[in-house]
Amino acid sequence: MKILALELSTERGSLVWLDGEIELACEWPNDRKNSAAFFENLDNVVKKFGAPQLVVVGLGPGSYAGTRIAISAAIGLQVSSGARLIGYPSICAMDSDAQEYCVIGDARRKSFFFAQIRANELVEGPHLFSEEELKNKLATLGNDTHIFCCESLPQFPDAAIRYPSAVVLARLTQDPTRNFTLPPLEPMYLREPHITLPKAQEITS
């Protein structure tokens, strides 16, 4: 099967084409304000190999804008080629050989998220904690537990920087026991989406 994996949830973007023995992987610094590198790599891969049969997208949590761009590109490919479209948590596809690990990240508003992954499956979280609460949570973990983050977090010096991998995403699609997210795809939210409603107009007589 011709598989295309797209991952844009962090500052390292990646995409992978997987078709039997043929695997082409691209990585680049992911500028969240400029998607030119992503679309250039995507265009080159599609021109070289043709239309995919399956597109898998990393859903985060992470950059909302980056994940939305990846989803939009995947929908475009689905419409033009009839490819099947699925999503999977980016944090379950980290570039690591560890079978079990935790991922932490800055959730803004003076909060941090925590998630635990085992065999590329989410087994806990993501949950939100204050800095102190997260430190207490991490203190309960075993000394051999891998702790990853996707950006520098000086408050948590034991966390090693790792990034989600489109290579891992692509390979996970070959496991028929996995539960993937089906369309309509949305980025993973750490909080409920905030919607600002317009103020009611004053009624004048």
Backbone as CSV, one residue per row, in Angstrom:
resi,resn,N_x,N_y,N_z,CA_x,CA_y,CA_z,C_x,C_y,C_z
1,MET,0.833,-1.201,0.000,0.000,0.000,0.000,0.868,1.251,0.000
2,LYS,0.463,2.251,-0.756,1.184,3.516,-0.824,0.728,4.413,0.332
3,ILE,1.630,4.623,1.302,1.295,5.333,2.532,2.063,6.651,2.590
4,LEU,1.366,7.718,2.920,1.983,9.026,3.124,1.685,9.469,4.548
5,ALA,2.734,9.798,5.305,2.569,10.258,6.685,3.017,11.706,6.793
6,LEU,2.229,12.523,7.488,2.493,13.953,7.644,2.540,14.305,9.122
7,GLU,3.598,15.003,9.552,3.752,15.369,10.956,4.268,16.802,11.063
8,LEU,3.415,17.699,11.588,3.767,19.115,11.687,3.440,19.697,13.061
9,SER,3.385,18.865,14.085,2.929,19.352,15.390,4.019,20.020,16.223
10,THR,5.289,19.936,15.777,6.387,20.535,16.535,7.275,21.356,15.607
11,GLU,8.404,21.824,16.147,9.312,22.644,15.355,10.125,21.822,14.358
12,ARG,9.987,20.506,14.373,10.596,19.671,13.345,9.490,19.018,12.530
13,GLY,9.372,19.437,11.270,8.383,18.837,10.392,8.952,17.601,9.720
14,SER,8.084,16.666,9.381,8.544,15.471,8.673,7.403,14.883,7.852
15,LEU,7.780,14.238,6.772,6.819,13.456,6.002,7.534,12.225,5.464
16,VAL,6.761,11.188,5.236,7.326,9.912,4.791,6.418,9.297,3.743
17,TRP,7.041,8.758,2.710,6.347,7.932,1.724,6.798,6.499,1.946
18,LEU,5.839,5.603,2.121,6.148,4.194,2.375,5.335,3.325,1.431
19,ASP,6.037,2.513,0.653,5.384,1.619,-0.311,6.231,0.363,-0.427
20,GLY,5.902,-0.633,0.373,6.696,-1.858,0.351,8.107,-1.589,0.820
21,GLU,9.062,-1.816,-0.067,10.469,-1.610,0.265,10.922,-0.167,0.039
22,ILE,10.068,0.626,-0.583,10.445,2.006,-0.895,10.022,2.917,0.252
23,GLU,10.999,3.575,0.840,10.698,4.524,1.918,11.507,5.799,1.693
24,LEU,10.826,6.907,1.607,11.486,8.193,1.465,11.052,9.085,2.617
25,ALA,12.001,9.542,3.400,11.701,10.384,4.559,12.307,11.764,4.369
26,CYS,11.548,12.797,4.717,12.019,14.187,4.659,11.789,14.837,6.018
27,GLU,12.775,15.609,6.471,12.655,16.373,7.710,13.168,17.785,7.463
28,TRP,12.634,18.756,8.195,13.051,20.143,8.023,12.646,20.938,9.270
29,PRO,13.309,22.075,9.520,12.866,22.964,10.604,11.482,23.511,10.254
30,ASN,10.529,23.295,11.112,9.144,23.635,10.826,8.825,25.042,11.321
31,ASP,8.862,25.995,10.411,8.505,27.376,10.722,6.986,27.478,10.728
32,ARG,6.407,27.722,11.898,4.959,27.714,12.018,4.299,28.886,11.300
33,LYS,5.091,29.874,10.885,4.549,31.018,10.168,4.790,30.926,8.664
34,ASN,5.516,29.882,8.254,5.821,29.737,6.831,5.839,28.251,6.491
35,SER,4.871,27.818,5.709,4.718,26.394,5.388,5.345,26.017,4.055
36,ALA,6.168,26.904,3.487,6.720,26.659,2.157,7.515,25.354,2.108
37,ALA,8.333,25.077,3.139,9.164,23.866,3.131,8.292,22.616,3.128
38,PHE,7.209,22.639,3.883,6.303,21.484,3.911,5.701,21.230,2.540
39,PHE,5.134,22.260,1.934,4.471,22.067,0.647,5.468,21.732,-0.468
40,GLU,6.683,22.241,-0.364,7.709,21.890,-1.353,8.057,20.402,-1.251
41,ASN,8.266,19.911,-0.035,8.559,18.492,0.146,7.386,17.616,-0.258
42,LEU,6.183,18.034,0.095,4.997,17.266,-0.267,4.834,17.203,-1.786
43,ASP,5.027,18.323,-2.457,4.905,18.363,-3.908,5.938,17.459,-4.578
44,ASN,7.169,17.483,-4.065,8.225,16.648,-4.641,7.908,15.160,-4.500
45,VAL,7.386,14.775,-3.346,7.079,13.361,-3.108,5.930,12.895,-4.000
46,VAL,4.878,13.701,-4.102,3.730,13.315,-4.914,4.106,13.254,-6.400
47,LYS,4.932,14.193,-6.851,5.371,14.167,-8.244,6.216,12.931,-8.536
48,LYS,7.003,12.506,-7.559,7.900,11.363,-7.762,7.172,10.032,-7.696
49,PHE,6.220,9.912,-6.757,5.606,8.609,-6.516,4.137,8.525,-6.909
50,GLY,3.503,9.662,-7.151,2.092,9.632,-7.489,1.204,9.778,-6.264
51,ALA,-0.056,9.431,-6.432,-1.038,9.625,-5.366,-0.941,8.515,-4.328
52,PRO,-1.083,8.852,-3.050,-1.084,7.826,-2.009,-2.429,7.120,-1.942
53,GLN,-2.433,5.948,-1.328,-3.678,5.232,-1.059,-4.159,5.464,0.366
54,LEU,-3.216,5.831,1.248,-3.529,6.088,2.651,-2.700,7.274,3.128
55,VAL,-3.342,8.221,3.796,-2.647,9.367,4.383,-2.911,9.359,5.885
56,VAL,-1.827,9.383,6.680,-1.948,9.443,8.134,-1.334,10.745,8.621
57,VAL,-2.018,11.409,9.531,-1.608,12.716,10.027,-1.396,12.652,11.535
58,GLY,-0.282,13.220,12.017,-0.065,13.369,13.443,-0.958,14.461,13.987
59,LEU,-1.714,14.166,15.049,-2.737,15.078,15.560,-2.306,15.875,16.786
60,GLY,-1.025,15.754,17.182,-0.550,16.520,18.329,-0.598,15.710,19.611
61,PRO,-0.734,16.398,20.757,-0.858,17.847,20.920,0.437,18.576,20.575
62,GLY,0.292,19.837,20.252,1.438,20.650,19.848,0.954,21.882,19.133
63,SER,1.606,22.192,18.037,1.241,23.367,17.262,-0.130,23.170,16.611
64,TYR,-1.108,23.951,17.054,-2.439,23.869,16.454,-2.377,24.240,14.975
65,ALA,-1.654,25.323,14.668,-1.582,25.783,13.275,-0.918,24.733,12.392
66,GLY,0.200,24.183,12.849,0.900,23.183,12.046,0.053,21.953,11.797
67,THR,-0.632,21.491,12.832,-1.472,20.307,12.686,-2.631,20.572,11.743
68,ARG,-3.212,21.769,11.823,-4.305,22.118,10.911,-3.833,22.144,9.461
69,ILE,-2.620,22.642,9.238,-2.080,22.674,7.872,-1.909,21.258,7.340
70,ALA,-1.373,20.359,8.177,-1.190,18.969,7.753,-2.533,18.310,7.447
71,ILE,-3.535,18.564,8.300,-4.862,17.989,8.064,-5.457,18.522,6.765
72,SER,-5.325,19.826,6.535,-5.881,20.433,5.320,-5.226,19.862,4.071
73,ALA,-3.889,19.688,4.117,-3.189,19.097,2.980,-3.651,17.670,2.755
74,ALA,-3.853,16.921,3.835,-4.307,15.536,3.711,-5.706,15.464,3.119
75,ILE,-6.578,16.390,3.521,-7.929,16.413,2.955,-7.875,16.700,1.462
76,GLY,-6.983,17.623,1.067,-6.817,17.901,-0.362,-6.394,16.674,-1.141
77,LEU,-5.470,15.894,-0.582,-5.033,14.660,-1.242,-6.156,13.639,-1.280
78,GLN,-6.944,13.592,-0.216,-8.064,12.662,-0.181,-9.072,12.983,-1.272
79,VAL,-9.373,14.258,-1.437,-10.346,14.678,-2.445,-9.842,14.386,-3.849
80,SER,-8.539,14.650,-4.090,-8.002,14.509,-5.446,-7.687,13.065,-5.821
81,SER,-7.390,12.229,-4.826,-6.947,10.869,-5.155,-7.845,9.771,-4.608
82,GLY,-8.768,10.132,-3.704,-9.601,9.109,-3.089,-8.885,8.328,-2.005
83,ALA,-7.750,8.852,-1.530,-6.981,8.159,-0.498,-7.773,8.073,0.801
84,ARG,-7.531,7.032,1.556,-8.106,6.899,2.891,-7.350,7.837,3.828
85,LEU,-8.063,8.475,4.750,-7.467,9.461,5.647,-7.675,9.035,7.091
86,ILE,-6.576,9.013,7.888,-6.650,8.665,9.302,-5.709,9.573,10.095
87,GLY,-5.913,9.630,11.401,-5.049,10.417,12.272,-4.601,9.600,13.469
88,TYR,-3.539,10.075,14.135,-2.993,9.379,15.291,-2.268,10.397,16.158
89,PRO,-2.293,10.234,17.490,-1.583,11.196,18.333,-0.097,11.264,18.015
90,SER,0.408,12.455,17.792,1.829,12.628,17.462,2.720,12.108,18.579
91,ILE,2.299,12.313,19.836,3.130,11.923,20.971,3.247,10.405,21.106
92,CYS,2.427,9.665,20.378,2.537,8.204,20.368,3.465,7.720,19.269
93,ALA,4.070,8.635,18.557,4.962,8.282,17.454,6.276,9.039,17.583
94,MET,6.825,9.058,18.793,8.068,9.786,19.036,9.258,9.061,18.415
95,ASP,10.272,9.834,18.043,11.490,9.288,17.442,12.350,8.685,18.550
96,SER,11.978,7.480,18.980,12.673,6.814,20.085,12.403,5.323,20.020
97,ASP,13.368,4.551,20.498,13.195,3.100,20.582,12.546,2.669,21.887
98,ALA,12.310,3.614,22.795,11.726,3.282,24.098,10.315,2.730,23.925
99,GLN,10.020,1.630,24.591,8.696,1.030,24.538,7.709,1.745,25.459
100,GLU,8.229,2.405,26.479,7.380,3.135,27.406,8.050,4.461,27.744
101,TYR,7.281,5.533,27.698,7.836,6.848,27.993,6.714,7.813,28.351
102,CYS,7.104,8.972,28.861,6.177,10.051,29.148,6.548,11.254,28.290
103,VAL,5.557,12.027,27.947,5.781,13.271,27.210,5.188,14.410,28.005
104,ILE,5.968,15.473,28.185,5.471,16.677,28.847,5.620,17.851,27.886
105,GLY,4.852,18.895,28.127,4.940,20.053,27.249,4.293,21.271,27.871
106,ASP,4.684,22.421,27.366,4.134,23.692,27.820,2.746,23.877,27.213
107,ALA,1.733,23.933,28.067,0.356,24.124,27.610,-0.096,25.572,27.735
108,ARG,0.867,26.473,28.006,0.583,27.891,28.181,-0.309,28.125,29.404
109,ARG,-0.604,29.382,29.690,-1.409,29.782,30.840,-0.863,29.156,32.133
110,LYS,0.470,29.121,32.248,1.146,28.605,33.435,0.773,27.160,33.737
111,SER,0.577,26.373,32.680,0.254,24.962,32.864,1.079,24.114,31.906
112,PHE,1.157,22.830,32.217,1.935,21.873,31.430,1.104,20.607,31.254
113,PHE,1.349,19.897,30.135,0.627,18.649,29.951,1.544,17.459,30.216
114,PHE,0.915,16.364,30.595,1.613,15.106,30.859,0.844,13.985,30.175
115,ALA,1.579,13.103,29.505,0.967,11.923,28.896,1.929,10.751,29.025
116,GLN,1.377,9.576,29.179,2.191,8.361,29.264,1.847,7.452,28.096
117,ILE,2.880,6.929,27.460,2.717,6.110,26.260,3.399,4.770,26.479
118,ARG,2.724,3.711,26.066,3.309,2.367,26.120,3.043,1.665,24.796
119,ALA,4.105,1.173,24.168,3.989,0.482,22.877,3.215,1.329,21.869
120,ASN,3.519,2.619,21.851,2.920,3.570,20.916,1.415,3.755,21.115
121,GLU,0.930,3.433,22.301,-0.474,3.657,22.647,-0.551,4.603,23.841
122,LEU,-1.508,5.496,23.809,-1.711,6.428,24.913,-2.387,5.695,26.064
123,VAL,-1.710,5.619,27.219,-2.272,4.907,28.368,-2.684,5.861,29.495
124,GLU,-2.225,7.107,29.430,-2.638,8.109,30.419,-2.511,9.500,29.824
125,GLY,-3.545,10.309,30.026,-3.494,11.696,29.591,-3.911,11.895,28.138
126,PRO,-3.563,13.082,27.612,-2.828,14.162,28.290,-3.658,14.834,29.387
127,HIS,-2.981,15.105,30.515,-3.574,15.825,31.622,-2.809,17.132,31.835
128,LEU,-3.501,18.136,32.338,-2.873,19.423,32.610,-2.505,19.544,34.077
129,PHE,-1.308,20.104,34.327,-0.816,20.314,35.684,-0.159,21.685,35.779
130,SER,-0.118,22.217,36.990,0.738,23.367,37.239,2.184,22.876,37.276
131,GLU,3.131,23.799,37.291,4.542,23.398,37.350,4.820,22.530,38.572
132,GLU,4.326,22.941,39.719,4.576,22.189,40.951,3.895,20.826,40.908
133,GLU,2.678,20.793,40.404,1.954,19.519,40.300,2.668,18.550,39.365
134,LEU,3.191,19.066,38.257,3.891,18.187,37.321,5.189,17.669,37.921
135,LYS,5.899,18.519,38.658,7.115,18.052,39.326,6.796,16.927,40.311
136,ASN,5.703,17.070,41.015,5.290,16.023,41.946,4.902,14.745,41.194
137,LYS,4.241,14.904,40.073,3.851,13.750,39.255,5.089,13.005,38.750
138,LEU,6.051,13.743,38.224,7.263,13.121,37.689,8.066,12.442,38.790
139,ALA,7.977,12.961,40.009,8.721,12.374,41.129,8.200,10.995,41.490
140,THR,6.973,10.695,41.075,6.402,9.378,41.381,6.813,8.318,40.372
141,LEU,7.443,8.731,39.281,7.841,7.789,38.241,9.145,7.098,38.614
142,GLY,9.372,5.943,38.050,10.617,5.228,38.292,11.799,5.963,37.685
143,ASN,12.981,5.722,38.243,14.183,6.410,37.767,14.539,6.051,36.325
144,ASP,14.045,4.906,35.855,14.366,4.480,34.494,13.313,4.918,33.472
145,THR,12.335,5.707,33.907,11.288,6.174,32.992,11.827,7.257,32.070
146,HIS,11.610,7.102,30.787,12.024,8.110,29.813,11.013,9.261,29.834
147,ILE,11.525,10.478,29.937,10.675,11.667,29.903,11.110,12.516,28.713
148,PHE,10.183,12.748,27.806,10.490,13.498,26.591,9.692,14.804,26.551
149,CYS,10.245,15.781,25.854,9.540,17.015,25.545,9.954,17.435,24.134
150,CYS,9.144,18.275,23.506,9.411,18.683,22.123,9.967,20.096,22.019
151,GLU,10.206,20.717,23.163,10.810,22.036,23.217,11.547,22.162,24.543
152,SER,12.457,23.105,24.628,13.247,23.258,25.839,12.349,23.651,27.010
153,LEU,12.465,22.892,28.111,11.722,23.189,29.340,12.715,23.215,30.493
154,PRO,13.329,24.380,30.750,14.346,24.472,31.804,13.830,24.059,33.182
155,GLN,12.517,24.158,33.392,11.953,23.790,34.693,12.060,22.285,34.948
156,PHE,12.256,21.517,33.868,12.271,20.058,33.984,13.545,19.521,33.316
157,PRO,14.666,19.636,34.004,15.960,19.291,33.396,16.120,17.819,33.038
158,ASP,15.286,16.937,33.584,15.402,15.510,33.277,14.718,15.131,31.970
159,ALA,13.989,16.075,31.373,13.280,15.780,30.123,14.221,15.955,28.932
160,ALA,14.253,14.945,28.073,15.085,14.980,26.864,14.235,15.397,25.673
161,ILE,14.789,16.219,24.807,14.046,16.673,23.640,14.002,15.560,22.590
162,ARG,12.804,15.192,22.216,12.540,14.253,21.132,11.366,14.801,20.328
163,TYR,11.273,14.375,19.080,10.207,14.864,18.217,9.376,13.708,17.669
164,PRO,8.106,13.969,17.393,7.304,12.958,16.697,7.908,12.680,15.319
165,SER,7.702,11.466,14.833,8.327,11.037,13.584,7.286,10.536,12.591
166,ALA,7.310,11.085,11.390,6.429,10.589,10.335,6.785,9.155,9.958
167,VAL,8.053,8.768,10.146,8.460,7.388,9.878,7.690,6.436,10.792
168,VAL,7.639,6.782,12.086,6.911,5.942,13.040,5.428,5.926,12.709
169,LEU,4.856,7.079,12.363,3.445,7.144,11.987,3.142,6.204,10.829
170,ALA,3.975,6.252,9.805,3.748,5.423,8.622,3.803,3.944,8.970
171,ARG,4.764,3.561,9.773,4.907,2.145,10.125,3.781,1.658,11.017
172,LEU,3.253,2.549,11.870,2.146,2.150,12.730,0.892,1.801,11.939
173,THR,0.723,2.404,10.770,-0.470,2.110,9.961,-0.478,0.671,9.470
174,GLN,0.662,0.001,9.512,0.729,-1.384,9.054,0.308,-2.375,10.133
175,ASP,-0.050,-1.860,11.313,-0.525,-2.698,12.408,-2.048,-2.657,12.424
176,PRO,-2.721,-3.728,12.031,-4.188,-3.713,11.926,-4.889,-3.636,13.274
177,THR,-4.175,-3.806,14.381,-4.799,-3.756,15.702,-4.886,-2.337,16.256
178,ARG,-4.263,-1.370,15.594,-4.262,0.013,16.085,-5.626,0.670,15.872
179,ASN,-5.971,1.541,16.802,-7.202,2.321,16.675,-6.848,3.728,16.217
180,PHE,-7.130,4.032,14.982,-6.829,5.340,14.418,-8.085,6.217,14.431
181,THR,-7.845,7.528,14.456,-8.942,8.492,14.376,-9.379,8.631,12.929
182,LEU,-10.683,8.591,12.706,-11.235,8.716,11.365,-11.754,10.134,11.145
183,PRO,-11.914,10.561,9.895,-12.424,11.908,9.615,-13.811,12.104,10.228
184,PRO,-14.133,13.360,10.552,-13.333,14.576,10.353,-12.219,14.682,11.393
185,LEU,-11.006,14.950,10.929,-9.848,15.028,11.813,-9.738,16.416,12.432
186,GLU,-9.319,16.459,13.691,-9.082,17.707,14.407,-7.805,17.558,15.227
187,PRO,-7.070,18.657,15.448,-5.924,18.586,16.356,-6.382,18.175,17.749
188,MET,-5.504,17.502,18.483,-5.822,17.148,19.865,-5.855,18.417,20.712
189,TYR,-6.964,18.633,21.400,-7.110,19.809,22.249,-6.707,19.462,23.684
190,LEU,-5.905,20.323,24.307,-5.594,20.164,25.719,-6.650,20.813,26.589
191,ARG,-7.378,21.751,25.998,-8.515,22.386,26.665,-9.673,22.418,25.679
192,GLU,-10.844,22.639,26.207,-11.990,22.822,25.326,-11.764,24.071,24.479
193,PRO,-12.081,24.004,23.171,-11.914,25.186,22.324,-12.674,26.380,22.892
194,HIS,-11.999,27.534,22.933,-12.613,28.747,23.478,-13.224,29.547,22.336
195,ILE,-14.498,29.806,22.459,-15.223,30.566,21.440,-15.704,31.873,22.051
196,THR,-15.307,32.986,21.453,-15.746,34.293,21.925,-17.020,34.686,21.182
197,LEU,-18.077,34.856,21.930,-19.352,35.238,21.327,-19.472,36.748,21.287
198,PRO,-20.080,37.280,20.248,-20.246,38.738,20.181,-21.185,39.210,21.271
199,LYS,-20.925,40.395,21.781,-21.803,40.963,22.794,-23.179,41.241,22.197
200,ALA,-24.189,40.984,23.002,-25.540,41.236,22.538,-25.720,42.725,22.246
201,GLN,-26.308,42.995,21.138,-26.527,44.399,20.768,-27.626,45.007,21.659
202,GLU,-27.384,46.211,22.068,-28.367,46.884,22.885,-29.601,47.217,22.051
203,ILE,-30.748,47.007,22.653,-31.991,47.316,21.966,-32.376,48.755,22.276
204,THR,-32.478,49.541,21.271,-32.830,50.954,21.477,-34.217,51.200,20.925
205,SER,-34.902,52.034,21.593,-36.272,52.349,21.168,-36.275,53.621,20.355
